[in-house]
């Protein structure tokens, strides 16, 4: 998935579910991770611990890519001086 990240403090919720929903309709496990975790030039390849109802439920291998873009800033214009 591609995301345009504006605020690195936001979190991404990763949920793993039973493929056929045979076991349950709830996720098998989940993790919440701040987007700043992924903001590493060149990306990351990490094992992420999943939890189910507060207990460890396994790990997933998660690979991400990060492509920072330069944001052009508008020049700051001086305030007009009032003529008296």
Backbone as ProteinMPNN parsed JSONL, in Angstrom:
{"seq_chain_A": "XXXXXXXXXXXXXXXXXXXXXXXXXXXXXXXXXXXXXXXXXXXXXXXXXXXXXXXXXXXXXXXXXXXXXXXXXXXXXXXXXXXX", "coords_chain_A": {"N_chain_A": [[0.842, -1.166, 0.0], [0.47, 2.263, -0.634], [1.26, 5.174, 1.095], [0.769, 8.573, 1.806], [2.574, 10.314, 3.939], [1.952, 12.595, 6.409], [2.018, 13.263, 9.074], [4.197, 11.995, 11.316], [3.627, 11.023, 13.8], [1.265, 9.679, 13.747], [-0.425, 6.502, 13.874], [-0.211, 3.19, 12.508], [-2.407, 0.528, 12.081], [-1.963, -2.849, 12.183], [-3.519, -5.737, 11.269], [-3.982, -9.224, 11.553], [-5.817, -11.74, 10.114], [-7.836, -14.749, 10.125], [-7.727, -16.539, 7.194], [-10.034, -17.697, 5.96], [-11.946, -16.981, 7.745], [-12.736, -18.982, 9.502], [-11.957, -19.672, 12.098], [-12.566, -17.369, 13.726], [-14.205, -14.164, 13.798], [-12.809, -12.08, 14.737], [-9.574, -10.425, 14.751], [-6.611, -12.465, 14.447], [-4.309, -11.551, 15.492], [-2.773, -8.384, 16.335], [-1.048, -5.243, 15.784], [0.048, -2.021, 16.726], [1.718, 0.615, 15.309], [3.822, 3.427, 15.245], [4.098, 5.723, 12.533], [6.565, 6.903, 12.29], [8.366, 4.906, 12.863], [8.738, 3.578, 10.467], [9.933, 5.459, 8.883], [12.62, 5.488, 7.663], [15.395, 6.091, 5.739], [15.721, 4.188, 2.825], [14.156, 2.183, 3.825], [12.694, -0.484, 5.865], [13.075, -3.777, 7.203], [11.544, -5.764, 9.264], [10.77, -7.895, 12.072], [7.67, -8.034, 13.488], [5.962, -8.04, 16.494], [2.878, -9.505, 17.183], [-0.22, -9.1, 18.943], [-2.871, -10.597, 20.836], [-5.67, -9.903, 22.53], [-4.068, -8.758, 24.501], [-2.015, -10.601, 24.834], [1.002, -12.137, 23.591], [0.917, -13.145, 20.18], [2.312, -14.157, 18.089], [4.583, -13.507, 15.339], [5.121, -11.29, 12.554], [6.705, -10.832, 9.398], [7.632, -7.797, 8.24], [8.001, -5.591, 5.624], [9.088, -2.454, 4.539], [9.175, 0.514, 2.507], [10.643, 3.691, 2.22], [10.298, 6.839, 0.941], [11.415, 9.788, 1.119], [10.334, 13.033, 0.298], [11.311, 16.159, -0.945], [9.968, 19.04, 0.346], [8.808, 21.903, -1.038], [9.134, 25.135, 0.182], [7.315, 28.117, 0.595], [8.672, 31.335, 0.036], [9.22, 33.588, 2.743], [7.49, 36.488, 2.93], [8.195, 39.899, 3.517], [6.394, 41.894, 5.906], [4.111, 44.434, 4.883], [4.959, 47.871, 5.175], [3.204, 50.315, 6.885], [2.169, 53.399, 5.456], [2.358, 56.55, 6.741]], "CA_chain_A": [[0.0, 0.0, 0.0], [1.195, 3.531, -0.655], [0.706, 6.171, 2.002], [1.411, 9.874, 1.885], [2.69, 10.557, 5.372], [2.03, 14.002, 6.765], [2.334, 13.335, 10.496], [4.868, 10.754, 11.698], [3.113, 10.56, 15.09], [0.1, 8.823, 13.534], [-0.14, 5.071, 13.974], [-0.814, 2.273, 11.556], [-2.898, -0.681, 12.74], [-1.769, -4.052, 11.382], [-4.337, -6.852, 11.769], [-3.878, -10.495, 10.847], [-7.081, -12.469, 10.284], [-7.946, -16.085, 9.552], [-8.017, -16.357, 5.774], [-11.408, -18.065, 5.633], [-12.781, -16.613, 8.894], [-13.253, -20.204, 10.11], [-11.719, -19.625, 13.542], [-13.27, -16.278, 14.396], [-14.294, -12.937, 13.011], [-11.834, -11.142, 15.302], [-8.219, -10.663, 14.252], [-5.771, -13.428, 15.15], [-3.355, -10.721, 16.211], [-2.654, -7.029, 15.801], [0.028, -4.393, 16.285], [-0.056, -0.59, 16.413], [3.078, 1.115, 15.16], [3.892, 4.805, 14.756], [4.658, 5.827, 11.19], [7.976, 7.286, 12.405], [9.13, 3.661, 12.873], [9.018, 3.2, 9.089], [10.55, 6.594, 8.189], [14.063, 5.273, 7.628], [15.811, 6.047, 4.334], [15.999, 2.831, 2.358], [13.111, 1.292, 4.313], [12.976, -1.409, 6.956], [12.583, -5.149, 7.156], [11.516, -6.069, 10.695], [9.793, -8.82, 12.63], [6.78, -7.269, 14.366], [5.205, -8.893, 17.416], [1.433, -9.307, 17.204], [-0.857, -9.416, 20.221], [-4.298, -10.894, 20.835], [-6.218, -9.666, 23.879], [-2.975, -8.432, 25.4], [-1.018, -11.672, 24.897], [1.721, -12.342, 22.333], [0.207, -14.076, 19.299], [3.16, -14.509, 16.955], [5.277, -12.41, 14.678], [5.048, -11.204, 11.097], [7.835, -10.128, 8.787], [7.058, -6.62, 7.596], [8.995, -4.84, 4.86], [8.558, -1.165, 4.099], [10.055, 1.42, 1.768], [10.392, 5.084, 2.586], [10.805, 7.735, -0.084], [11.156, 11.17, 1.529], [10.326, 14.009, -0.789], [11.599, 17.516, -0.496], [8.785, 19.899, 0.28], [9.183, 23.285, -1.339], [8.482, 26.099, 1.069], [7.132, 29.441, 0.019], [9.512, 32.316, 0.727], [8.501, 34.456, 3.687], [7.466, 37.864, 2.42], [8.158, 40.879, 4.619], [5.11, 42.565, 6.111], [4.129, 45.788, 4.322], [5.116, 48.961, 6.152], [2.141, 51.297, 6.64], [2.604, 54.774, 5.16], [1.591, 57.487, 7.593]], "C_chain_A": [[0.888, 1.23, 0.0], [0.485, 4.501, 0.264], [1.476, 7.466, 1.855], [1.405, 10.262, 3.356], [2.864, 12.046, 5.624], [2.473, 14.157, 8.213], [2.917, 11.999, 10.939], [4.409, 10.235, 13.053], [1.867, 9.691, 14.941], [0.525, 7.364, 13.584], [-0.814, 4.305, 12.845], [-1.224, 1.032, 12.348], [-2.736, -1.841, 11.771], [-2.591, -5.155, 12.028], [-4.11, -8.078, 10.901], [-5.14, -11.279, 11.167], [-6.967, -13.863, 9.678], [-8.418, -15.914, 8.108], [-9.471, -16.642, 5.42], [-12.403, -17.687, 6.724], [-13.426, -17.838, 9.54], [-13.126, -20.126, 11.627], [-12.598, -18.59, 14.24], [-13.347, -15.083, 13.461], [-13.34, -11.879, 13.54], [-10.463, -11.418, 14.705], [-7.504, -11.731, 15.079], [-4.751, -12.679, 15.994], [-3.293, -9.342, 15.586], [-1.448, -6.329, 16.423], [-0.278, -2.966, 15.869], [1.356, -0.028, 16.417], [3.027, 2.536, 14.624], [4.571, 4.83, 13.392], [6.129, 6.229, 11.229], [8.877, 6.056, 12.405], [9.579, 3.287, 11.463], [9.807, 4.264, 8.326], [12.073, 6.511, 8.264], [14.469, 5.233, 6.156], [16.232, 4.633, 3.935], [14.983, 1.813, 2.842], [13.585, 0.388, 5.435], [12.456, -2.791, 6.609], [12.684, -5.643, 8.595], [10.516, -7.175, 11.0], [8.977, -8.029, 13.643], [5.947, -8.238, 15.188], [3.728, -8.51, 17.363], [0.898, -9.714, 18.571], [-2.325, -9.716, 19.998], [-4.767, -10.82, 22.277], [-5.1, -9.474, 24.902], [-1.875, -9.465, 25.502], [-0.289, -11.803, 23.563], [1.042, -13.429, 21.49], [1.044, -14.472, 18.089], [3.797, -13.273, 16.359], [5.038, -12.463, 13.181], [6.3, -10.494, 10.601], [7.251, -9.017, 7.937], [8.181, -5.862, 6.903], [8.365, -3.544, 4.376], [9.623, -0.408, 3.317], [9.665, 2.836, 2.146], [11.067, 5.968, 1.551], [10.512, 9.172, 0.33], [11.232, 12.099, 0.325], [10.599, 15.38, -0.199], [10.356, 18.358, -0.694], [9.251, 21.323, 0.048], [8.416, 24.217, -0.42], [8.403, 27.439, 0.361], [8.042, 30.411, 0.758], [8.654, 33.203, 1.625], [8.624, 35.89, 3.179], [7.436, 38.813, 3.604], [6.78, 41.533, 4.695], [5.186, 43.98, 5.503], [4.228, 46.837, 5.453], [4.029, 50.0, 5.856], [2.74, 52.705, 6.401], [1.713, 55.702, 5.952], [1.674, 58.878, 7.043]], "O_chain_A": [[1.966, 1.212, 0.595], [-0.738, 4.637, 0.221], [2.705, 7.457, 1.785], [0.35, 10.507, 3.941], [3.795, 12.674, 5.121], [3.219, 15.079, 8.541], [2.22, 10.984, 10.939], [4.762, 9.117, 13.429], [1.452, 9.037, 15.898], [1.691, 7.036, 13.365], [-1.841, 4.719, 12.307], [-0.466, 0.549, 13.19], [-3.295, -1.829, 10.675], [-2.389, -5.478, 13.199], [-4.053, -7.987, 9.675], [-5.493, -11.463, 12.331], [-6.113, -14.12, 8.83], [-9.401, -15.22, 7.847], [-10.075, -15.893, 4.652], [-13.58, -18.035, 6.635], [-14.535, -17.749, 10.068], [-14.057, -20.467, 12.356], [-13.284, -18.895, 15.216], [-12.637, -15.012, 12.458], [-13.087, -10.882, 12.863], [-10.21, -12.515, 14.207], [-7.767, -11.878, 16.273], [-4.38, -13.125, 17.08], [-3.71, -9.149, 14.444], [-0.907, -6.762, 17.441], [-0.805, -2.73, 14.781], [2.096, -0.172, 17.39], [2.295, 2.83, 13.678], [5.497, 4.062, 13.129], [6.871, 5.928, 10.294], [10.033, 6.143, 11.993], [10.669, 2.746, 11.278], [10.299, 3.994, 7.23], [12.723, 7.369, 8.86], [13.939, 4.422, 5.397], [17.004, 3.979, 4.635], [14.942, 0.693, 2.332], [14.723, 0.481, 5.894], [11.52, -2.946, 5.824], [13.78, -5.909, 9.089], [9.54, -7.364, 10.274], [9.537, -7.422, 14.556], [5.308, -9.141, 14.648], [3.375, -7.337, 17.483], [1.476, -10.553, 19.261], [-2.953, -9.167, 19.092], [-4.316, -11.581, 23.133], [-5.181, -9.967, 26.027], [-0.884, -9.233, 26.195], [-0.895, -11.602, 22.51], [0.648, -14.478, 21.999], [0.517, -15.072, 17.152], [3.578, -12.151, 16.814], [4.788, -13.525, 12.611], [6.876, -9.66, 11.3], [6.467, -9.27, 7.022], [9.191, -5.53, 7.523], [7.245, -3.54, 3.866], [10.819, -0.666, 3.457], [8.49, 3.133, 2.364], [12.27, 5.853, 1.315], [9.482, 9.726, -0.054], [12.091, 11.953, -0.544], [10.164, 15.702, 0.907], [9.768, 18.379, -1.776], [10.002, 21.879, 0.85], [7.2, 24.1, -0.267], [9.309, 27.833, -0.373], [8.173, 30.324, 1.979], [7.51, 33.521, 1.3], [9.724, 36.421, 3.023], [6.735, 38.565, 4.585], [6.097, 41.702, 3.685], [6.22, 44.641, 5.604], [3.647, 46.68, 6.526], [3.931, 50.506, 4.738], [3.69, 53.116, 7.067], [0.487, 55.655, 5.856], [1.098, 59.803, 7.615]]}, "name": "protein", "num_of_chains": 1, "seq": "XXXXXXXXXXXXXXXXXXXXXXXXXXXXXXXXXXXXXXXXXXXXXXXXXXXXXXXXXXXXXXXXXXXXXXXXXXXXXXXXXXXX"}
